[in-house]
Amino acid sequence: MLGRLKPANVVLTDSVPSAGGWLARASTDEAGRCRAYAHLGADQVLEMVGMPGVGPWLDEHDTWWPGAYELPLLEQLSANESPLRNLLGATAPAHLLMSLTEVDGTALVTESDDGIERPFRIPAGVDTIHFEPVCIRGPVAQWRETLVTAFDRVRHLVGLRSARPFYL
């Protein structure tokens, strides 16, 4: 089940037992780094960490688009909610903890407050973005909205007032 998830839209391997839970991770890159993993602990916490892929956009060399991970994650969690709940235990509340890492020196491409899509630099010194925890419990529409609100963290980080992207 964890192997179906894609933190930062990075493909994971099949899950293996790890520290009282389960771990699925991406293959290592040329530099020996693992770009993403998902860990389900015995405490019913699903932790997902991903390093977004980057590329050039206008004057920025290392840009990334939040939609590259937001849309796939929303689709994956909605489609896999039932198997995920079975894995976590149908009666237990579960929490999703998410982080993006190695974002220092990058810029995200999103819509500005005046409606123009452009890159926004991540503030200097910010290497990891931690999103608010999301409780996966109750109707999908309810926790999906909480997840979308958690995604807004990255837009607030770069100073945007209107955080909700058009595609969500």
C-alpha positions, -999 to +999 in steps of 0.1 A: +000+000+000+027+025+009+045+018-024+015+033-042+021+067-026+043+093-043+057+120-019+067+150-040+055+128-070+085+105-065+079+068-071+085+045-041+095+009-038+074-018-021+072-014+016+093-034+041+091-038+078+109-010+096+111+002+133+078-013+143+060-001+112+064-001+074+087+019+051+086+025+014+114+046-001+126+059-035+157+046-052+188+066-045+199+092-071+234+097-085+245+115-054+233+087-032+203+106-019+168+092-014+144+117-028+113+104-009+099+080+016+067+071+033+068+055+068+038+041+086+046+037+123+029+015+149+015+048+163-008+052+132+013+081+119+019+082+082+050+103+076+058+113+040+089+133+030+098+142-005+124+163-024+107+180-053+122+178-088+135+212-100+142+229-133+147+263-149+119+289-152+125+325-164+154+339-143+154+311-117+176+280-122+159+257-096+121+260-097+093+236-088+056+236-091+035+226-060+009+211-083+034+184-092+030+169-058-003+183-046-026+170-073-011+134-074-012+132-036-048+142-035-057+117-062-037+089-045-051+095-011-087+097-023-083+066-045-065+046-018-084+059+012-101+026+019-070+004+016-051+029+037-078+029+064-076-009+064-039-008+068-041+018+096-070+001+113-105+012+105-114+025+140-081+043+148-076+079+139-045+083+116-024+113+110-005+123+079+027+143+085+043+158+053+075+176+046+094+189+016+131+189+019+161+205+002+142+235-010+168+261+001+179+281-030+148+271-050+117+289-061+082+277-065+061+285-095+026+296-085+000+322-092+007+356-077-020+377-058-026+395-091-032+363-110+001+359-129+020+326-127+056+332-118+085+319-096+087+329-059+119+323-041+119+302-009+133+324+019+170+320+024+178+294+051+146+275+047+156+240+037+126+220+048+089+229+048+068+210+073+031+210+067+004+209+093-006+173+103-038+160+087-061+136+105-073+110+080-107+102+096-143+106+085-155+114+051-129+119+024-142+154+015-136+165+051-099+155+054-093+163+018-101+199+025-078+199+056-051+185+033-056+213+008-054+238+036-021+223+048-007+226+012-013+264+015+017+266+039+042+268+011+024+297-005+021+316+027+059+310+032+067+331+001+043+359+012+012+353-009-021+364+005-044+343-017-030+309-010-055+286-027-043+276-062-068+275-091-063+237-097-074+227-062 
